Amino acid sequence: MPDLLPGNEEHLAAIYRESHAVWGAGLSLADYRGTWDDVVGTPWGARHASFWVWTGRRGELLSSLKLYRPLVRVAGHTTRASVVGAVFTPRARRGLGHARDLLRAVLQRCEAEGASLAMLFTDIGPALYADAGFRTLPADETNGTLAEHPDLPESWELGPATVEDRDSIHAAHEDSTRRSSIAVVRDAEHWRFLDVRTGSYFARLGDPGVRERCIVVQHEGCFAGYLSTVEGRGLWSVREAGAAGGDPSRVAAIVRAGAALAAQAGLRRFKAWLPREVSSRLGPLRAHSRPRSNAVPMVRALGSGSLPPLDGPDAGFIPFQDQF
């Protein structure tokens, strides 16, 4: 019988050598591997991120995945979820059901440890995971163009986030996700994990034409919200937007203000992951939304747990930074 084991250094090296061509995203093999070392080196990663392998009778590596344990709020109740990521089967072992068997074994282990919710993000389509009991959450990508040199709306100011803005940003994120029936809850260590994960990738990428930014938005001199963006090569990518109080109209106004600044910097296209309540309020931005074909979030109840209704347009919107 195959065995479920914590991955060791040899397993990691083998999987990273082969998966680099798929997920390396412009990094060298050393830097691609280094990003994992960086995130598991954080306090949150050390406690809540792990690597698991499915091995054969002779110890051969059949499949692998990463497992994360974030706090998740489900219908007002906070629990620690099991989030599966980076499911990978070596080419020579594919087509034999090893990934399916690994997923089943991991979920059984999570259930035995008391987990009540599993989550994943699929790039290969929901069908495989639907067969394993997962349900798809709302997942749109909004794309559009930016007008040339628009004026920043009156009484709005935008600037780089500082350490002093941290608590306000964290509160705005919490406000902006409260409407969702399923949402990842970030404590201070989780925020640090996200900062390191993003910073590690862009520092290792070393591309001067692309930059990651966290922008604070003020309205009439008061903190209004924030934007997490990636800019470069003519594209403004909004990874996350939050507003104090969490009102979708306010979040949309913050995105429009950021778009004005991006256009003035010469960016001409934008894409974003936004709740439909926000993307439908972008007004003058020439935007259109469509269901995502990759990084589609899916959830499944474990053990005696149950899922809340997921039929609302933003019932389970998961921001870009909460994918694993």
C-alpha positions in Angstrom: 0.0 0.0 0.0 1.2 3.5 -0.7 2.1 5.7 2.3 1.3 9.3 3.2 4.4 10.9 4.6 5.8 14.4 5.4 8.0 15.3 2.5 11.8 15.3 3.1 14.5 17.3 1.4 15.0 14.7 -1.3 11.3 14.7 -2.1 11.2 18.5 -2.3 14.2 18.7 -4.6 12.7 16.1 -7.0 9.3 17.8 -7.1 10.8 21.3 -7.5 13.1 20.2 -10.4 10.1 18.9 -12.4 7.5 21.5 -11.4 9.8 24.4 -12.1 8.8 24.4 -15.8 5.1 24.7 -14.8 5.1 27.0 -11.8 8.5 28.7 -11.9 7.0 32.0 -13.2 10.2 33.5 -14.4 12.4 32.4 -11.5 15.5 30.3 -11.6 15.2 26.9 -10.1 17.1 28.0 -7.0 14.9 31.0 -6.5 11.8 29.0 -7.2 12.8 26.7 -4.4 13.9 29.6 -2.3 10.4 31.1 -2.1 9.2 28.0 -0.3 12.1 28.2 2.2 11.3 31.8 2.8 7.6 31.3 3.6 8.1 28.2 5.8 10.7 30.2 7.6 8.0 32.6 8.9 6.3 31.8 12.2 3.0 31.3 10.5 4.5 29.1 7.8 6.5 27.0 10.2 3.3 26.2 12.1 0.7 26.1 9.3 2.4 25.1 6.0 3.6 21.6 5.2 4.6 19.4 2.3 3.2 15.9 2.0 4.1 13.0 -0.4 2.4 9.8 -1.5 5.0 7.0 -1.8 5.0 3.5 -3.2 6.1 0.2 -1.6 9.7 0.8 -2.5 9.6 4.5 -1.4 9.1 5.8 -4.9 7.5 9.3 -5.1 4.1 9.0 -6.6 2.5 12.4 -5.9 2.8 15.4 -3.6 1.0 18.5 -2.3 1.3 21.4 0.1 -1.1 21.8 3.0 -1.9 25.1 4.7 -4.0 25.6 7.8 -5.4 29.2 7.9 -8.2 30.4 10.1 -11.4 30.7 8.1 -14.7 32.3 9.1 -17.7 30.2 7.9 -21.1 31.7 8.5 -19.8 33.7 11.4 -17.9 30.8 13.0 -14.1 30.7 12.9 -12.3 27.4 12.4 -9.0 26.3 11.1 -9.4 25.0 7.6 -7.2 22.6 5.5 -6.2 24.2 2.3 -4.6 22.0 -0.4 -2.2 23.5 -2.9 0.5 22.6 -5.5 -0.8 19.1 -6.2 1.8 17.5 -8.4 2.4 14.1 -9.9 5.8 13.4 -11.6 5.3 12.8 -15.3 6.3 9.2 -15.2 3.6 8.5 -12.6 0.6 10.3 -14.2 -2.7 8.7 -15.2 -2.7 6.2 -12.4 -4.9 8.1 -9.9 -2.1 8.9 -7.5 -3.1 12.5 -7.0 -6.7 11.4 -6.3 -5.5 8.9 -3.7 -3.1 11.4 -2.1 -5.9 14.0 -1.8 -8.2 11.4 -0.2 -5.6 10.3 2.3 -4.8 13.9 3.2 -8.4 14.8 3.7 -8.9 11.7 5.9 -6.0 12.8 8.0 -7.4 16.3 8.3 -10.8 15.0 9.4 -9.1 12.8 12.0 -7.4 15.9 13.4 -10.8 17.7 13.7 -10.8 19.9 10.6 -14.3 20.8 9.4 -13.5 22.6 6.1 -11.2 21.9 3.1 -10.4 24.4 0.4 -8.3 24.4 -2.8 -7.6 26.5 -5.9 -7.7 24.6 -9.2 -6.0 25.5 -12.5 -7.1 22.3 -14.2 -10.8 22.8 -13.9 -13.3 21.9 -11.2 -14.4 18.5 -12.5 -11.7 16.3 -10.8 -12.3 18.0 -7.4 -16.1 18.0 -7.8 -15.9 14.2 -7.9 -14.1 14.5 -4.5 -17.0 16.5 -3.0 -15.7 20.0 -3.5 -18.0 22.9 -4.5 -17.0 25.9 -6.6 -17.1 29.4 -5.1 -17.7 32.6 -7.1 -14.5 33.5 -9.0 -14.4 36.3 -11.5 -11.6 38.2 -13.2 -12.3 41.8 -14.2 -10.5 43.3 -17.2 -10.6 46.7 -18.8 -8.7 49.7 -20.1 -7.6 52.9 -18.4 -8.4 56.3 -19.8 -5.5 58.6 -20.6 -4.5 61.0 -17.8 -7.8 61.2 -15.8 -7.9 63.5 -12.9 -7.8 62.0 -9.5 -11.2 62.5 -7.9 -11.4 65.6 -5.7 -10.5 65.2 -2.0 -8.8 61.8 -2.6 -5.1 61.2 -1.9 -3.0 58.1 -2.6 0.4 57.2 -1.3 2.6 54.2 -0.3 1.6 52.4 2.8 3.8 52.7 5.9 4.1 50.8 9.1 1.8 53.3 10.7 -1.0 52.3 8.3 -0.8 48.6 9.2 -3.6 48.4 11.7 -6.0 50.5 9.5 -5.3 48.2 6.5 -5.9 45.1 8.6 -9.2 46.5 9.9 -10.3 47.5 6.3 -9.6 44.0 5.1 -11.6 42.5 7.9 -14.5 45.0 7.1 -14.4 44.2 3.4 -14.5 40.4 3.8 -17.3 40.4 6.5 -20.0 40.2 3.9 -18.7 36.8 2.6 -20.1 33.6 4.1 -16.6 32.1 3.8 -13.5 34.2 4.4 -9.9 33.7 5.4 -9.1 35.4 8.7 -5.6 36.9 9.0 -3.9 37.5 12.3 -0.7 39.5 12.5 1.5 36.4 11.8 -0.6 35.5 8.7 -0.2 39.1 7.4 3.6 38.7 7.9 3.5 35.4 6.0 1.7 37.1 3.1 4.3 40.0 3.1 7.2 37.6 3.0 5.6 35.4 0.3 5.0 38.3 -2.0 8.2 40.1 -1.2 10.2 36.9 -1.7 8.8 36.3 -5.2 9.4 39.9 -6.5 12.8 40.3 -4.9 13.9 37.0 -6.5 12.3 37.8 -9.8 14.5 40.9 -10.0 12.5 42.5 -12.9 12.9 46.4 -12.8 9.9 46.7 -15.1 7.5 45.2 -12.6 6.7 46.3 -9.1 4.4 45.3 -6.2 2.8 48.1 -4.2 0.5 48.5 -1.2 -1.2 51.9 -1.6 -3.1 53.8 1.1 -6.1 55.8 0.0 -7.3 58.8 2.0 -10.5 60.8 1.5 -10.8 64.3 2.9 -7.7 63.6 5.0 -8.9 60.4 6.6 -8.0 56.8 5.9 -10.5 55.4 3.4 -8.9 52.1 2.4 -6.0 50.4 0.6 -5.0 48.7 -2.7 -2.6 45.9 -3.2 -1.3 46.1 -6.8 1.3 44.8 -9.3 2.3 47.3 -12.0 4.4 46.9 -15.1 4.5 46.4 -18.9 1.4 48.6 -19.3 -0.7 46.5 -16.9 -2.3 47.6 -13.6 -3.2 44.4 -11.6 -5.4 44.9 -8.5 -4.8 42.0 -6.2 -6.8 43.3 -3.3 -8.9 46.3 -2.4 -10.4 47.1 1.0 -12.3 50.0 2.5 -12.9 51.1 6.1 -16.4 49.9 6.8 -16.3 47.5 3.9 -19.1 49.1 1.8 -18.8 47.8 -1.8 -19.5 51.2 -3.2 -16.6 52.6 -1.2 -14.3 49.8 -2.3 -15.2 50.6 -5.9 -14.5 54.3 -5.4 -11.0 53.3 -4.0 -10.4 51.2 -7.1 -11.4 54.1 -9.4 -9.1 56.4 -7.5 -6.3 53.9 -7.9 -7.1 53.6 -11.7 -6.6 57.3 -12.1 -3.2 57.2 -10.5 -2.2 54.2 -12.6 -3.3 55.8 -15.8 -1.3 58.9 -15.0 1.7 56.6 -14.6 1.2 55.4 -18.2 -0.5 52.1 -17.5 -3.3 51.3 -20.1 -4.8 48.0 -19.1 -6.0 46.6 -15.8 -7.2 43.3 -14.4 -8.5 42.6 -10.9 -10.1 40.0 -8.7 -13.1 41.8 -7.2 -16.4 40.8 -5.7 -19.2 41.3 -8.2 -20.7 43.9 -5.8 -17.6 45.9 -6.4 -16.9 45.2 -10.1 -20.5 46.3 -11.0 -19.8 49.7 -9.5 -16.7 50.7 -11.4 -18.6 53.2 -13.4 -16.4 55.0 -16.0 -13.8 52.3 -16.1 -14.4 50.3 -19.2 -14.5 46.9 -17.4 -16.0 43.5 -18.1 -16.0 40.5 -15.8 -16.1 36.8 -16.5 -15.7 33.6 -14.5 -12.1 32.7 -14.0 -10.7 29.6 -15.7 -7.7 29.3 -13.4 -7.2 29.6 -9.6 -10.9 28.7 -9.2 -11.6 28.3 -5.4 -13.4 25.2 -4.2 -14.6 24.1 -0.8 -15.8 21.0 0.9 -17.1 20.2 4.4 -15.2 17.6 6.4 -16.4 15.3 9.1 -19.7 16.5 10.5 -19.2 20.1 9.3 -21.6 21.8 6.8 -21.3 24.6 4.3 -23.4 27.8 4.3 -25.5 28.7 1.3 -23.2 29.5 -1.6 -25.7 30.8 -4.2 -25.2 34.5 -3.6 -22.9 36.4 -6.1 -20.3 37.2 -3.4 -21.1 34.4 -1.0 -17.6 33.1 -1.0 -15.4 35.6 -2.8 -11.7 34.9 -1.9 -9.2 37.7 -2.6 -6.1 37.0 -4.7 -3.8 37.0 -1.7 -5.7 34.3 0.0 -5.0 31.7 -2.6 -2.5 28.9 -1.8 
